Amino acid sequence: MAVSITCFFQPGCMGCMEQSPINYEVSQPPHVHIEEIDAVKNPGYIKKYSMRATPAIVIEKDGSEKERFEGVVHREQPESAIKKYL
């Protein structure tokens, strides 16, 4: 039952720059890894996840998308979602 958390961003995106330190706070206890992927350099993800905005946080469990947050989100939202799937 593997849980993966990915945050898609774009260079120069103000919201993405704001989201990055929030992701760091979220990754602290329970010590989860949030992979950050440049959506511009990896356009296949845009199609795969039908992304409409960045930043976008995708939470998957066993390869299946469980939750998604688009735009800047406060720590409590992804933190609460992640705890449901750990």
N, C-alpha and C positions, 0 to 999 in steps of 0.2 A: 504494500500500500504506500507507494511513493508519492510524495507531494512535491510539486515544483512551482516556484513563483518566478515569474518573468515580468520585468518592467521594460517596455519598449519606449524609446526616446528618439528625439531628433536633435542633432547639434544646433545650438543657437535658440532652441525652444525655451522661452522663459518659464513656462509651466514645468518643463522637464527638469530645469535647473532647480526649481523650487521643490520638486518631488524627490530628488536624489537624497538630500539629508533626512527627509521623512522616511524614506526606505531604509536608511541606515538605522534610524531609531527602531523601526519595526523589526529589523533583523537581529537586534539584541535579544536578550532572553525572550523567547525560547531558542535563540541561536539558529535561525533559519537563514538560508542563503537565498538572496534575491538576485537572480541573474539579470543584468542590464544589457539590452541588445539595441544597437543602433538600427532603427527601422529603415533608414535611408540606405544604409550599406547592405541591408538584408531584406530587400523588397518582397521576397517570397513569404515572409511572415505577415505582411500587410494583407496579402490575398488569403493565406491560410486562416488567419483569425478575423478576417473581414474588419480590419481596424479602420476607424473613422477619425480617430484623434490620438494625439500623444500628449502627455504620457498615458500609457495604458498598462495596467497591471493585470496579468492573467494568472489565476490560481488553478492548477490542474492536479488531479489525483488519479493515479494509474493511467495517465495519458488522456484523460477526459477533462475538458474544461468545466470547472465547477462555478467559478465566479470571475467577474471582470469589472474593473474600475477604469473609466476613461476620464482624463482630465486630472487636475491636482486633487488628491484626496488627503484628508487628515489621517493621522496615524491610527486612530481608533477603528476606522472602517476596514482596512486590510488586516490589521492585527486581529480583530474579531473574526474575520473570515478565515484566516490562516489557522487559528486555534480550533475551529470546527473540523478541520481536515487532518490535523496532526494525530 
